[in-house]
Amino acid sequence: MSSHALRTTLLALVVAVATSVPAAAHAKDPRLKARAILPAEATWPAPFPAAPNTEPAPAPGSVQPVGGFSALIKGPRGSYLAMPDNGFGTKRNSHSFLLRVYAVKPRWRRGEVRVLGAISLRDPDHVIPFKLINGATAERYLTGGDFDPESFRIDREGTLWFGDEFGPFLLHTDLAGKVLEPPIPLPGVRSPDYPPDYPPPAPKANLGRSAGFEGMAISRDGRTLYPTLEGPLADDADKTIRRSYTFDIASRSYESGYRVYHVADPTYSVSDFTTLDRERFVSVERDNFEGPEAVHKQAFVVTPQGNALETREVLDELNIPDPKGISLRGPVRPGDFGLGDPFRMPYQTIEAVLPVDRDELAIVNDTNFGSTGRNPVLPDYSDFIRVRVPAIARR
């Protein structure tokens, strides 16, 4: 799919098998409905190749690794828009990794995912006032050395908003990925990766590295963003606090204050936060472990109550009933963990959840280019699943 075709798709949006004993699935229980895999080695054409600790080097016939995904938006005809993060894990080692949005389409019956096309984020109009890795080039393609996008949404005008962790910033582009205005910092909050040549919103870093806007919901009318921090601030005495902010798109301003989201353990992250309906959200929480060591990969329905966000668990991603053996229909590699009934998503980072029906969620993991949650000796693939979750329909 060409960039033009992908922009058309965006416009259409605007208008070893587990050994535990299988458990019987009841109508009220979650159930795996479908699963499809994007291989770890998937690539897509690009103006320059990407590899850890390398600089952009334009070359004909180059490709970029697609990687795992940190955000999903539902597209037309069974497709999704899927966004990788900054690439190889850090600002320093991801200079050659293009920031992109991919159009992908799972073929659920075949258990495979097709990449249809991609747009690359860029700043040809020199809107971003600080130094960029590709700042001296005409297109000024953005890379993982500039921003770490972890969430994105489409507003009522049909433009894209990205939640970043290096600022943390809100980044605004058109449907072709062209930056429309300078990055918007979060007042009073600063990451260790904040650019040194841009006025800071706080005198010193007060947010942990990789603890910025991992999740970001948008209101049903497309007027309001709810960017949510993955981790606590340095001055949060209670380290289970995760702050969720309200940003009015029309005025380009944050409301004063924030809502408080509590995780059960200070080490847990809020790895996605998205809209369920007019009043409620869906979140994903995770620990930092993978494979058999993983203990906390859960989805919650989130309900605002004043300045608090109340959570209700609706899915344990390490215990998803699979009575039809859907997870065993695709390729099974020797040593694979968590396939069968129950099915598990034992990945270190599960960072994208999307309500796709009144009682169904789509979920995909970020692969981190080498995580080994599914298999101890083989790199993780992008594992797209659809899960029937009756509890999300209950008020």
C-alpha positions in Angstrom: 0.0 0.0 0.0 1.4 3.4 -1.0 1.5 6.4 1.4 -1.4 7.8 -0.5 -3.4 4.6 -0.1 -2.6 4.6 3.6 -3.7 8.2 4.0 -7.0 7.1 2.3 -7.3 4.4 5.0 -6.7 7.0 7.7 -9.4 9.2 6.1 -11.8 6.3 6.2 -11.2 6.1 9.9 -12.2 9.7 10.3 -15.5 9.2 8.4 5.7 -25.9 24.1 2.1 -26.1 25.0 1.2 -25.1 28.5 0.9 -28.0 30.9 -1.8 -26.8 33.2 -5.2 -28.6 33.3 -7.7 -27.0 30.9 -10.5 -25.2 32.5 -14.1 -25.3 31.2 -15.2 -21.9 29.7 -18.6 -20.6 30.7 -20.6 -17.9 28.8 -19.7 -15.3 31.4 -15.9 -16.1 31.2 -13.4 -14.6 28.7 -12.6 -16.7 25.7 -10.0 -16.5 23.0 -11.8 -15.8 19.7 -8.9 -15.4 17.2 -5.2 -15.2 17.0 -2.7 -14.1 14.3 1.0 -13.6 14.2 3.3 -11.0 12.6 6.8 -12.6 12.4 9.7 -11.0 14.4 11.6 -10.6 11.2 8.9 -8.6 9.4 10.2 -5.5 7.5 8.9 -2.7 5.3 10.6 -0.4 2.7 12.3 2.7 4.0 14.6 5.5 2.9 17.3 4.1 5.2 17.9 0.9 7.2 17.7 0.6 10.9 19.9 -1.3 13.4 20.8 -0.6 17.0 23.5 2.0 17.6 23.6 3.2 14.0 23.0 6.5 12.3 20.5 7.1 9.4 22.3 6.2 6.2 20.1 6.6 3.1 20.4 3.7 0.7 18.3 2.4 -2.3 16.2 -0.7 -1.5 16.5 -0.2 2.3 14.0 -1.8 4.8 13.1 -1.1 8.4 12.1 -3.8 10.9 8.5 -3.4 11.7 8.8 -4.5 15.4 6.1 -4.8 17.9 3.3 -2.4 18.6 2.5 0.0 21.4 -0.9 1.3 20.1 -3.8 0.2 18.0 -6.7 2.0 16.2 -9.4 0.2 14.4 -9.4 0.6 10.6 -11.8 -0.2 7.8 -12.6 -3.7 6.5 -10.9 -5.6 9.4 -7.6 -3.6 9.3 -5.8 -1.8 12.1 -3.5 1.1 12.4 -0.6 -0.1 14.6 2.2 2.0 16.0 5.7 0.9 17.1 7.5 2.9 19.8 11.0 4.4 19.5 12.6 1.2 18.3 15.5 -0.5 20.1 14.8 0.6 23.7 16.7 3.9 24.3 17.1 7.3 22.8 20.8 6.7 22.3 20.6 3.4 20.4 17.5 4.1 18.1 18.8 7.0 15.9 18.2 5.0 12.7 14.7 3.7 13.7 11.9 5.5 11.8 8.8 6.6 13.7 5.9 5.2 11.8 2.3 4.1 11.7 1.6 0.9 9.9 -1.7 -0.3 8.4 -2.0 -4.1 9.1 -4.7 -6.7 8.5 -4.9 -9.9 10.5 -6.0 -12.9 8.5 -7.6 -14.6 11.5 -8.4 -17.9 9.8 -4.9 -18.3 8.5 -3.3 -17.0 11.7 -1.2 -14.4 9.9 -0.9 -10.6 9.8 -0.3 -8.7 6.6 1.4 -5.3 6.5 -0.5 -3.1 4.1 1.5 0.1 4.2 3.2 2.8 6.4 3.5 6.5 7.0 6.6 8.0 8.5 6.5 10.9 10.9 8.5 13.9 9.6 9.1 17.6 10.0 9.8 19.2 6.6 8.5 22.6 7.7 10.9 22.9 10.6 8.1 23.1 13.2 10.1 21.3 15.9 12.5 23.9 17.3 15.1 21.6 18.9 17.8 19.4 17.3 16.7 16.3 15.4 18.7 13.3 14.3 17.8 14.0 10.6 17.5 17.8 11.1 19.9 18.6 8.2 17.8 16.7 5.6 14.9 17.9 3.5 12.2 15.6 5.0 13.6 15.6 8.5 12.2 12.1 9.2 11.7 11.5 13.0 13.5 8.6 14.6 13.7 6.9 18.0 16.5 9.3 18.8 14.0 12.2 18.8 10.8 10.9 20.4 9.4 7.7 22.0 5.8 7.5 20.9 3.8 5.0 23.0 0.2 6.0 22.2 -1.7 7.7 19.4 -5.3 8.8 18.6 -7.2 10.5 15.8 -9.1 13.7 16.6 -12.4 15.0 15.2 -10.5 17.0 12.6 -8.8 13.9 11.3 -5.3 14.7 12.6 -3.1 12.5 14.7 -2.0 13.0 18.3 0.9 11.0 19.7 1.8 10.5 23.4 5.6 10.5 23.9 7.9 9.5 26.8 11.0 11.6 26.1 9.3 14.8 27.1 6.8 13.7 27.9 5.2 15.5 24.9 2.1 15.5 22.9 3.0 15.5 19.2 0.5 16.6 16.5 0.7 15.6 12.9 -1.5 15.4 9.8 -2.7 12.2 8.2 0.5 11.9 6.2 2.7 12.1 9.4 3.8 15.7 8.9 4.3 17.6 12.2 1.8 20.5 12.5 3.1 22.3 15.6 5.8 22.3 18.2 5.7 19.4 20.7 3.6 20.2 23.7 5.2 19.5 27.1 3.4 18.4 30.3 3.5 21.4 32.7 5.6 20.6 35.8 6.8 17.2 34.5 10.2 16.4 32.9 11.8 13.2 31.8 15.6 12.5 31.9 15.4 12.3 28.1 14.0 15.8 27.7 15.8 17.6 24.9 18.4 20.0 26.3 17.7 22.7 23.7 14.0 23.2 24.4 12.5 25.2 27.3 11.8 22.7 30.1 8.5 22.6 32.0 10.4 21.7 35.2 13.8 22.7 36.6 15.0 19.1 36.7 13.9 15.6 35.8 11.1 14.4 38.1 9.8 11.4 36.1 11.6 8.1 35.6 13.0 7.2 32.2 10.4 5.4 30.1 7.5 6.4 32.4 5.7 9.0 30.2 2.5 8.8 28.1 2.3 5.0 27.6 -1.4 5.2 27.3 -3.7 8.0 26.0 -7.4 7.8 25.6 -9.5 10.2 23.5 -13.1 11.2 24.2 -15.8 9.8 22.0 -16.4 13.3 20.4 -12.7 13.6 19.5 -12.2 16.8 21.5 -10.3 15.7 24.6 -7.2 13.6 25.2 -6.5 11.7 28.4 -2.7 11.1 28.5 -1.7 8.9 31.4 1.8 8.4 32.9 3.2 4.9 33.0 5.0 5.5 36.3 5.0 7.9 39.3 6.6 11.3 39.7 9.6 11.7 42.0 7.5 13.6 44.6 4.6 11.1 44.6 5.0 9.6 48.2 2.7 6.8 47.2 4.5 5.0 44.3 1.4 3.2 43.3 0.0 6.5 41.9 -0.3 6.9 38.1 -1.5 10.3 37.0 -4.0 10.7 34.2 -4.4 14.2 32.7 -7.0 16.0 30.6 -6.0 17.9 27.5 -8.5 20.1 25.6 -7.5 19.9 21.9 -9.2 23.1 20.8 -7.5 25.3 23.3 -4.2 23.3 23.4 -4.3 23.3 27.1 -4.2 21.0 30.1 -6.9 21.2 32.7 -5.5 21.9 36.2 -4.9 18.8 38.3 -5.2 15.2 37.4 -7.0 12.0 38.2 -5.3 9.4 40.3 -5.0 5.8 39.1 -3.7 3.2 41.6 -1.8 0.0 40.7 -1.6 -2.8 43.2 2.2 -2.8 43.3 4.7 0.1 42.8 6.6 -2.0 40.2 3.5 -2.3 37.9 3.0 -0.2 34.9 -0.1 1.2 33.2 0.8 0.1 29.7 -2.3 1.3 27.8 -5.3 3.5 28.5 -8.1 3.8 26.0 -11.8 4.8 25.7 -14.5 2.2 26.2 -17.6 4.4 26.0 -18.7 7.9 27.0 -17.9 7.4 30.6 -15.4 4.6 31.0 -12.0 3.5 29.9 -10.0 0.3 29.5 -6.5 0.0 30.9 -3.8 -2.7 30.7 -1.3 -3.2 33.6 1.8 -5.3 33.5 4.8 -6.4 35.5 8.3 -6.4 34.1 8.6 -10.2 33.7 8.1 -12.6 30.9 7.6 -16.3 30.2 6.9 -18.5 33.3 8.0 -15.7 35.6 5.2 -13.3 34.4 2.5 -12.8 37.1 0.6 -9.6 36.3 -0.7 -8.9 32.8 -4.3 -7.7 33.3 -7.0 -5.6 31.7 -9.4 -3.4 33.7 -12.5 -1.3 33.1 -11.8 2.1 34.5 -14.5 4.4 35.8 -13.9 8.1 36.9 -15.1 8.9 40.3 -14.3 12.6 41.0 -10.5 12.9 40.9 -10.0 9.1 41.2 -10.1 6.3 38.6 -11.7 3.2 39.9 -10.5 -0.1 38.3 -12.3 -3.4 37.9 -10.4 -6.4 36.5 -12.0 -7.9 33.5 -9.2 -10.1 31.9 -6.2 -12.0 33.2 -4.0 -12.2 30.1 -2.1 -15.1 31.7 -5.2 -17.2 31.9 -7.4 -16.9 28.8 -9.7 -19.9 28.2 -9.1 -21.4 24.8 -11.5 -24.4 24.7 -11.4 -24.6 20.9 -7.6 -24.7 20.8 -7.3 -21.6 18.6 -3.8 -20.9 19.9 -2.6 -24.3 18.6 -3.7 -23.8 15.0 -0.8 -21.6 14.0 2.9 -22.5 14.0 4.0 -24.0 17.2 7.8 -23.9 17.8 9.6 -26.3 20.1 9.7 -24.8 23.5 6.8 -22.4 23.1 5.2 -21.5 26.4 1.6 -20.6 27.1 -0.3 -22.1 24.1 -3.4 -24.3 24.6 -6.1 -24.0 27.2 -5.6 -21.8 29.0 -3.8 -19.5 26.6 -1.3 -17.0 28.0 0.2 -13.7 26.8 3.4 -14.0 28.8 5.2 -11.1 27.2 7.2 -8.5 29.1 5.4 -5.7 27.4 1.8 -5.8 26.4 1.1 -2.2 25.4 -1.9 -2.1 23.1 -5.6 -2.8 23.9 -8.6 -1.8 21.8 -12.3 -2.4 22.4 -13.7 -3.7 19.1 -17.1 -4.8 20.1 -19.4 -4.4 23.2 -17.8 -7.4 24.7 -14.5 -7.9 22.8 -11.0 -6.7 23.1 -8.1 -6.7 20.6 -4.7 -7.0 22.2 -1.1 -7.0 20.8 2.3 -7.1 22.4 5.5 -5.0 21.9 8.3 -7.3 21.0 11.2 -5.2 22.2 13.3 -6.6 19.4 14.4 -9.7 21.2 12.1 -10.4 24.2 11.6 -14.1 24.8 8.2 -14.4 26.6 6.8 -17.1 24.3 10.0 -19.1 23.8 13.2 -19.0 25.9 15.5 -19.1 22.9 13.5 -17.5 20.1 12.5 -13.8 19.7 8.9 -12.9 20.3 6.6 -12.2 17.4 3.8 -9.7 17.4 0.9 -11.7 18.8 -2.5 -10.3 17.8 -5.5 -11.7 19.7 -9.2 -11.1 19.9 -10.8 -12.0 23.2 -14.4 -12.1 24.2 -14.6 -10.4 27.5 -18.3 -10.3 28.7 -17.3 -8.3 31.8 -16.6 -5.1 29.8 -20.3 -4.9 28.8 -21.4 -5.0 32.4 -22.0 -1.6 34.0 
